[in-house]
Amino acid sequence: MGALPQHAPAGNSRDPFSFDWKHISYLLHLSRAMDTVEEQELVPAKLVFNQFSARGHDLAQILLGALLTHPHDAASGYYRSRPFVLSLGLDPETAVAAPMARSGGYSDGRDIGVVCNYPNIERRGAMLFPMCGGVGAQYSPIAGWAQSIVYHREQLRDPSFQGAIAVSMGGDASMSTSGFWSALNIATTNKLPQLFYIEDNGYGISVPQEVQTPGGDQVANLSAYKNLKIIDGDGTDPVATPELIRAAVKHVRQGQGPCLLRLKVPRLCGHTFQDTQAYKPAELIEAEQARDPLPKLRDHLLQTGVMSAAEWRQLETDAAAAVTAAVAAAKRRPEPDPAELTRYVYAETRADGSPDPQLRGGLHAAGHRFPSATNTPKPEGARLNMLTAIRKTLEFEMQTNPKVLVFGEDVGPKGGVHGATLGLHEKFGDRRVFDTSLSEEGIIGRSVGMALAGLMPVPEIQFRKYAEPAAEQLSDTGIMRWRTNNQFAAPMVVRVPGGFARRGDPWHSMCDEVEWAHKVGWQLAMPSNAEDAVGLLRFALRDNNPTIFFEHRALLDDSWARRRYPGDDYILPFGKANTLLAGDKLTVVCWGAMVERCLNAARALGEGIEVIDLRTLQPWDRNAILTSVKKTGRCLVVHEDNRTAGFGAEIAAVLAEACFFDLDAPIRRLTMPDIPSPHNQHLLAAAVPSQARIGAAMEDLLQI
C-alpha cells in the first residue's frame, strides 16, 4: 500500500494495479460530502429531486475505477455509481450540478442527475456509457464494447486495444433481468474481456434476495457456468477488497475471459432519500452500519502508517470544501435554455453547414470517409428482387467499410431465414457476419456497444414481432443523443422483416410501423421496390442516426418490386417521397406493400389520381403531400397497419391543420382493422386493403 502524491490520479503508470490511497480516501470523502449536502440541504430545498446515496458501495467503486486506466476501457454504470464516475475523473461541480438539473454537464438538464455519462475523449482511462434509467439495461451494451475490443484488435489489427476491458456495474437485483442474462451469454459464449461487477447489498429496493433467486444467492447458482471466472467476497474490507478487485481486473485484462466479481456491501441508506427502510429489521440496519467501509479504511490506513490522523482529517476538510464550492458554482449555473429543448433529437449541422457530430459513437464522430455517392440511379444488369438488392448493397458496403458488421439469429452460414445474408458469412468471415443467441435484447444491446466503439452494426430482427423483447434497448438508443446533449449517439441499421406474405399470422406478419415512427430519435424506411431499397439502405449505412430498415416480406420476391440495380454509388436521402403517378383530382398516400396495389387501382380508374410513395416515415415528406393535396383537394391514405393511431392518422392530422380550406372532401384512411394479421388466406384477404377496395375508396372520394 504505497502512497502517491495527494489528489493525484488514482492509477500508477508504473504499476497499473496499484492504488494511491490518499487520492482514494479523498474521493471517498468527496462522495460522502456530496451525499450529505444533497440530503441535508438540496433535497429539503427542492433543488434535487432524485437522490441516491452510495454510502457503503462507495469504497469498492472507487477502487475499481482506479484500475480502469486503459484508453480503450469502457464501463456501464447505474444510478448508484457516482463514486465510480468520480474515480474516472468527473469533476465535482458537474457531479452536483446534474442532480440540480442545471445547464451544462452531461445532459444539460435533460436527464435525471444520477443517470450520467463520461465521454473521456482525452482517453485517459475508461469511458462511461450513458446510463439508463431501466435496471439491467446496462449489461448487453457493454458486452458489445467487449466484442468490439476483440474486433478492433484482431480484425482491424489495431494493437492499441490490447489489454482493454469492458466493465458492467449493477446491483444484485439486476441479475434477475433479461439484460444481465443476455450479456452473460454473449460474454461467456465468445469469451469476451468483460467484467461483471455486482454490488450485493441484499435488497432490490425492498425485495430481499430470496425472492430474486432460489436460496437467495445468484452467484452460488452461477458456479457451474462455463467460461466464467467468479470472484466473491467482502466489498468493505480495506485489505481484502483491493485484492479481490485486482484479481478480477487482472483476469480480464490478461485475456482469460469474462469474470463476475460479486462484492457484498451494505446499503447505508434507503433506496432513495425518501425510502425509510421500514421493511428492514432494526438489527439488520444496525449490522449494516457496523460494516461502513469508511471508518474501516481510516483505521487501517492510520494503523499501517499510510497517513496520519491529521492527514485523514485534512482530506475530509478538503473534500467538504470542494463540495461546498462545487454546490455554490452549480447554483450559479443558469437554467437550461428552453429554446434548445428540441435540439439533438437527430444529428445536426452547424450554422456554417459543417457536421456537428457527437463526441462518442458511430462512424461520423471519428471522421470516417465514405466512397462517393450520387442521388441519380444508373440502372445496370437484369431486374433484381428486393432480397437480392439488399444483399448486394450489404456486400458492397462491407467491402468498402471494414467497420460494418452484420449479425442476428441465423444470419451466418444459413444466410438468414429470408435469405438476405446468403453468402456473406463465407465471404467476410464469422467476425463480421455471425449468428447470435436467441435474445433480441442482446442483439440490440450489443449493437449499442459496437456503435459506441465506432463500428456500424447491422443487426437483424427476424420478424417485426420479435423486436418486442428489445423495446427497452431500442427506446434507450433512440433518445441517447438527446438525453446526453449530443455527447453520445449509437448509429446503427436494424433490419426488420415484417408484414404479410403468402399468408399471415399474429407472430410473423405484424407491421405496426407506427411504433418506430413514434420512437424518439429513430429513422424509419419502408421501401416498396428493389431500387429504393438499395438507395435507402446505403443512405442508412452511411448516416449518423439509428435507423429501422423495414423489409416487407410480401415484397422480397415480388415481381412488381423488382428493379435493375441502381449502382454501387446510389443513395436515396430519407424524407423524399416518390410521386409514381401524377394527377389533379385525388392524392393517394401509401408505402410498403400498399404501393403496388394503390398504383394498379389508380391506373385502372384513370381519373387523375396522384399516387405518392412515402418511402420513409421518419422523416416523412410533408411538403410533397401538402403540395399535392392543395392541388387535388382530396386525400386517401392507405396502409397495412391497424387503423387506430396508425401513421395515416398523423398524416390526416397534419393535412387538417395545414390544408383545411383546400379540402373538397374529408380525408379518408383505408387500413387493416384493429386486429392482428390472420393466418387463413381468406381472412387475410379480408383484413389487408386489396386493390379492389382501394379502387372503391378512390371512386367514393372522387364522387364527393
N, C-alpha and C positions, 0 to 999 in steps of 0.2 A: 504494500500500500504506500507507494511513493506519492509525495505531494508536489504538484507543479504550481506555477505562479497563480496567485489568487485571481479568480474570474477569467482565467484563460480558457480556450476551448477544451471541452471535456475529453477529447481524444488525444492521443500522443502519436506523433508521426513516426517515432522510432519503434513504438510497440502499440499496434492498433488495438490490442486487447487490454491496455492498462487504463486506469482511472485517475483523474485529477480530483481528489477527494474534497479539496476546498471549493472547487467550482461546483461539484455535485451538491455539496452542502448548501452553497449559495442558492442554487436553483431550487432545492427543496424548500428553503426558507421563502424564496420568491413565490413559489406556488402556494404555500400556506398563507402568505400575506395577501395574495390575490383572493383566495377563498374567503379570508376573514373580512376584507374590505367589502366584498360583494355581499356577504351575509349580514354584516353589521351596518353597512351604510347604503350600498347601491340598491339592494333589493328592497329594503324598507322605503327608500326614496323613490321607488318605482322607476329607477334608471336601468335596472336589469330585471328581466322577466324570467329567463331560463337560467337557473344556476345549478350547476352540477359540480359539487366538490369532489376532488380527487384524493382527499386525505386517506392515507392507508395504502392507496395504489401508487402514490407518487414516487417513492424512492426507487422502486424497481423500474418504473417507466423511464426515469432519468438515466439510470444505469444502462438500460437498453439503448436509448437514444445516443448515449456517449460512444457506443461502439459502431454506430452506423456512419462510418466516415468515408466509405467508397463513393466516388462521384456518380455512380450509377445505382446506388442503393435507392430503394423506394419503400414506402410504408403506407399502410392504410390504418387509420385510427377510428375511434368512435367518440361519443360525446364526453367521455371521462378521460380523454387523452391529453389534456392541456400540458401537464408536466412533461410529457414526452415531446410535444412540439416545442416547448421552451428549450429542451435539451438539443433540438435540432438547430436552434438559432432564432426562433420567433422573438421579436423584441417586446418588452413589457407593455409599451403603450398600445401597440396593436392588439396584444392579448387581452387588455382590459377594455379597449375601445369597442371591439367587436361585440361583446355581450351587451354593450350600451347602444348598439345599432347606430354608431356614429359613422361618418363618412370615412372613406379610405379603407385601409386594411384589406382583408382577403375576401370581402363580399360587398363593401360599400353599403352596408345596412340591409342587404337583400336576404341574408340567411341568418338563422339564429347563431349567436356568437360562439356556442360550443361546437358548432359544425364548421370546422375551419379547414384550411389548406395551407401548404407551404411550397411554392414553386421551386425555391432554392436554385434559381437559374445560374448562380455562380458555381454550382456543383461542388460545394464544399462539404458535402455529406448527403444525407438522404433527402429526397423529395417526399413530401407528404401528399398523397392523393386527396382530392376534395372529399371530405367526409360526407356521409349520407345520413339522413335522419332515421332511416329504417335499420332496425337491428339485423345484423347478418349480411347486409348488402356490401360490406367492405371486403369480403373474403375472395370472391371469384375475380374481381378486377385485379387484385394484386397477384393472383395466380397467372393472369395474362401478362403482367410485368415480368414475373419469374420466367415464363416461357419466352418472352422477348429477350431476356438476358441471354438465354441459350441461343436464340435465333441470331442475335447480333454477333455473338461470339463465334458460332460455328457456321452459320450460313453466310452472313455478311463479312466474316473474317475480321471483326473488329476486336483486337486484343484488349482494348480499354475496358471491356465488360468482364474480363476475367476476375473472378472473386466477388462480383457484385451479388447482392441478395435482395429478396423481397420479403417484407415483414407485414403480417396482418395481425392487428390487435383486436381483442374482443373480450367481453366478459364471459363467464361460464355459461350463462343462459343462452348466449348467442350460438353456442354449439348445437342447439336444437334446430337451428334454422336450415332451410334448404341451401342457402348461400354457403354456409360452412361445409356442408357435405359435398356440394358441388366442387368447391375449391379443394377439399381434401382428396377427392377422387382425381381431379386434374393434376394436383401436385404429386401424389404418390404414383399414379399410373405413369407419369412422364419423368419421375424422379427429379423434380424441379428444385431450384435453390430457393425454397420458401420456408420461412419460419412462422409457424402459428403460435402467437404469443397470447396465452389465455390468463386473464386475471380472475381468479376464482375467489369470490367473496361469499359464496354460498347462497346467493339470492339473485333472482331476476325480478327487480323491484321488490315485491313482497312474496314471490313464489319461491319456495325452497328447492334445492337441487333434487330432492326425492321425487318431485313432480316432473322434472326435466328428463330424468333418465333412471332406469332401474338400478336401485342401490344408491342413487344419489352421487355417482362418480363417473362422469363421462370418460375421463382419462383412463380409468381402470378398464372400462368397457372397450376402449380402443387398443388395448395391449396386443391384440393379435393382428392389427392392421399391418399389411405388408408395406415395405419401403418407407416406414415412418419411424424415426427415432423419437422416443418420448423421454423428456427430462421433466422431473416433477419435484417440487419442493416448496420451501418457505420463501415468500417474497418480502419478508420484513427483517430478515437476519442480515446484519451488515457484513458478516463473514461468508455465510453460505450463499446468499442471494447473488453477489457478484460472480461467484464461481459457477453457479448454475447458468447465468446469462452468458458468461464467457463460453462455456461448453456448448451451449445451443448455437450461438453465433458462429463459433469455430466450425462446428459440424456442417452447417450450411455453406459457409464461406469457402470451405475446403472441398466443396463439390461432392459431399457424401449423401446428398439428397435432402428431402424435407425433414423438418423437425417440429415437434409440438412441445413447447415449453409451457407447462402449467405451474403458475406460482400462486400459492394461497395467500391472500391478502385480506385485511379487514376493511370493510366499508365503514369508516368512522363518522358516518353521517347518513341521512336519508338518501333515497334515490335522487331526489332533488331537494332544494332548500325547504319546500313545502311539505316534504314527507317526514312525518313524526316517528316513523318506525314502530308504531304501536303493535305491529304484528310480531315483533321480536320480543322474546323473554328478556327481562331486566338483566338476568345473569349473563345472557349472551352478549348484550351490549357492553356490559362491564368487562367481559373477557376480550371483546374486540378492542376496547380502549387500551387494554393492557398490552396489546400487540402493536401499538403505534410504532412505525419504523423510525420516526424522527428522534425520540429520546434514545432508542436503541443505537442509532448511528452516533448520536452525540457522545454517549457513554463509551462506545467503542473507540472512537477517534481520540477522545481525551485519554483513555487508558493506554492506547498504543503510542501516544505521543505524536500523532499526525498533526494535531493542533492543540492549542491551549484553550482553556475556558474563555479567556479574553478574546481570542481569535474567533471562537464559535459565536460569542455574543456580538462581535463586530460584524460577522457575516449576517446575523439576524437583523442588526440595525441597518446595514447597507441594503438588505433586501426590502425591509419595510420602507426605507426612504425612497428606493427606486419605484416601489409600487405607488407610494403617495404621489411622487412626481408624475408617474405614468397616468394615474387617475386624473390628476389636475390637467394634464395635457389633453387627455381624452375628452374631458368635459369642455375644453375649448374648441374641440373639433366641431365644425358645423354639422347640421343635419344633412343627410344625403339629399341631393338635388332632385326633386320630383320630375324635372324636365328630362332627366336622364333615365327615368324609370323603365322605358321600353327599349333601351339600347342593349345590344349584345344578346338578343334572342338568337340571332344568326350572325355569322361572320360579317364584318363591316369593312368599309374602306374609309380612309382618312379624307379630310377636306381636299387634299391635292390629288385624290384619286388613287393613291397607293394603298396597298392592303394594310389592314390593321389586325394582324394575326394575334392569337392568344400567345401567352408566354410558353405554355407547355401543351403538347399533344398534337398529333396529326403531322402531315407532310408539310403544310404551309408554315408552321412555326419554325421549322428547320430550314426554310428557304428552298425546298425541293423544286427542281426544274422539270417540267413535263415536255414531251415532244410537241411539235407544232400541231395546231388544230385548226379546223375550219367549220363554219356553220353550213357550208354548202355540200350536200351529198354528191358523191361521184360514184354512181352505181356501177358495179362490176360483177361479172360472173352470172351464174344461174340464180333463180329465186331461192332464197333460204327460208326455212321455217323459223319461227321466233326462237325456238330452243337452240338451233344451230347458231343463230346470230348472237345470242347471249354467250354461248360457249366460245365463239370466235373472238368476241370482244374481251372476255376474260383472259383468253390466251394472249392476245396482243398486249394488254395492259400488264400482265405478269411478265412477259418477255422484256418489256421496256422499263419496268419498275420493280426491282427486286424486293421492295417493301410491301408488295401486295401479297396477302395470304388468303386462301380460300379454305373454309372448313365448316363442319357441321356433321350431322348424323348421315352416314352412308355416302358422303361426297367423295371419298377416296377411291379405292380400287373399283367399287361398284359404279362410280360415276354419277351418283345421285339417284334417288328414286324416280326422278323425272328425266334423268339423262343429261342435265345441263353441264355437268363437270366431267363427262365421259372423256377419258384420255389425259386429263390434266394431271392426275396423280402420277401417271407414268412419265410424263414429260418434265414435270417440275419437282418431283420427289415428295416424300412424306413430311418434310418440314414446312413445305409451302401449301400442299393440298392434303388435308388429313381429316380423319374421322375423329369424332368426339364421343364422349359418353352421352347417354341419353338424359341430358339435362339442359333445357333451353335457358334456364337461369345461368348455368355455367357457360353456355355458348356465348351469350351476350355479355355476361360479366367479364369473361376473359378477353373479349373484344375491346372492352373499355381499357383494360390494362395495356393491351397491344397498341391501341390508338395513342394512349398517353406516352408510350415509349417511341412514338414517331413512326409507327407502321400504319398500313392501310388494311385493316381486317375486313374480310368479306364473308361474314357468317351466313349460313343458310338455315332458315327455319323451314322444315319440310312442308308444312301446311300452315295456313293462316291461323287456324285454331290452336296450333301447338305453341304459338307465341305467348299464350296467356301466362304460363309459368315464368316467363321472362319480363312480365309487365313492370316490375319494380326497377329492374336494371334499365329497361328502355326509357322509362319515365325519368330516372335519375340522369341518364346520358343526355337526354334532350335539354334538360334545364341546366346542365353543367356550366356552359358558357355564361349564361345569365347570372346564375347564383354565385359565380366566382368573379363577376365583373370582368370577363374576358381574360382571366388569368389561365384558365384551363378549358379545353374542349376535346371531345373524343370523336372526330370524324370517322365514320365507317359506312359501309353499304350493307344493309341487311336485306338479303334476297328472300322474299316470301312468296312462294306459290300459293294460290288460293282461288276461290270461286268454283263454279260448277264445271264439270267436264261432261263426259257422255252420260254420267249420272251424277247425282248429288248425294249428300248426306250431312248430318249436323256436325261432323267431325273433320272432314276433309274439304268441304266445299264452302266454308264461311268466306264471306267477302269483308264486310264490316270495316271498310277502308276509312270510314269517318273517324274511327278511333285514332288513326295515325294523323289525320288532318288536325285533330284536336290536341295532339301531344305537342306541348311547347318545345320548340327547337328542332323538331324533325321535319325533313322534307319528305315528300311522297310522290313517287312516279308510278303511273299506271299505263304503260304503253299498250296500244291496240294493234301494233304491227311490228314486223322484224326491223324495219329501218329505224323507227322511233326507239325501239328497244336498244339498238346499238348506240344511238346518239345520246339517249338519256342515261344509259348505264355508264358510258365513258365520261360524261359530264360528272356524274355522281362520284366516280372513282378518282376524279381529279379535284373535286370540290372540297371546301373546308367546313362542311356541315354534315352531320349524320343524316343518312337517307334510308328510307324504306323503299326498296325497289320491288314492286308488286308484279309478279309474273302470273297472269291469269291462265289457269290450267286449260281452259277451252281454246286458248289462242296459241298454245305452244306448238301445235302441229296443224293449226287451222290453215286451209288453203288460201282464204282471203287475206290472212295476216302475213303471208309470205311476201318477201320483197328481195330485191337484189341488194347485196352487201354495199353499204354506202361509203366504204373506205375506212382505213385504219386511223385516219385523222378526223373523222366526222364526229362532231359534238353538237348536241342539241340542248341549248340552255333551258333550264327549268322556267316555268311561268309563261311559256309561249304556246298558246293554243293553235290548232291547225283547222282552218276553215276548209272542209272537204267538199262542200257543195254550196255555191252562192245562191242567195235568194233574197226576196224583199217582203215576203208575206208572213213568215214564221221562222223563229230561231229555235233550233233543237240543240241542246247541250248534252253531251254524253262523254263517256270514257270507258276504257277497258273493253269487255266483251260486248257492250251495248252499241259500240260504234258501227260495226258491220250491219247490225240489224236496223239501226236508225238510218244509215245511208241507203240501204236497199229499200226501206219503206219510203223514204223521201223520193228516190228516183222513180219508184213505181207510181207515186202520185203525180209527180211533175208539176207541182203547184207553187213554185217559187219558194221552196223551203231551204233555209240555210242550215247546214249541219256542221257543228263545231265539236271537234275532239279536244277536250281539255289537256290531255296528255299528262299533266301534273296537277295534283290537287293542293299541294303545299310547296311552293306558292301556286296560285291559280291565276289565270289571265283575266282579271276583272275587266280590263279595258276592252278586250276583244268581245266579251259577252255584252257589256254595256253598249258598245258601239253598234253591235248587231241588233240588239233589242230596240234601241232607239230608232233604228231603221225599219224593223219589221213590225213593231208594236205588239208582238206576241212571243211567248216563250214556253217551250216544253222541255223539261229536264228529265232524262231517262237514266236510271242507274239500277244496278243489281242489288245493292244494299237495301236493308229494310227502310220503310218509308219514314217512320217516326225518327226525327233528328238525324236523318241521313244527310249527306252533303248537299243534296238537292235543296234541302230546307235553307241552308246557308246561302246558296245562290239566289233562291227566291227572296230571302230577306234583303239581300244587297240590291236586287232589282227593285223591290218595293220601295226602298229608301231612295234610290238614285234615279229610277225611271218611272215613277208612279204616273206622271202625267203623259208619258209616252205610250202607255199600255192601252191597247184596244180590247184586251181580254184578260181574264185572270191568269196568273202564272200557274201552270199545271205541272205536277210531278207524276211520273209513271215509274213505279218501283216494284220490288218484291213486297208482299205483305209482311207484317211484323212476325215472321216465323223463321225458324232455321231452314236450311236447304233440305228439301225432302229427297228420299232415295228413289222412290218409284218414279219411273221416267214420265208417266202421265201427270203425276203430282208436280214433278219438277217443271214440266212444260206449262202447267197452270200457274206456277209460282213466279217464274222468271219472265220479265216482259218479252213477248215474242214480236216478230216482225209484223204480224197481223194486228196485234193490239197497239203497237206503236203507230202503225198506219192509221188505225181508227182514231187514236188520240189526236193525231195530226189533223185529220179531217174535221173532228169536232171543233178544234181551236180555229181552224180556218173559216168555219161557218159562223163564228160568233161575231 
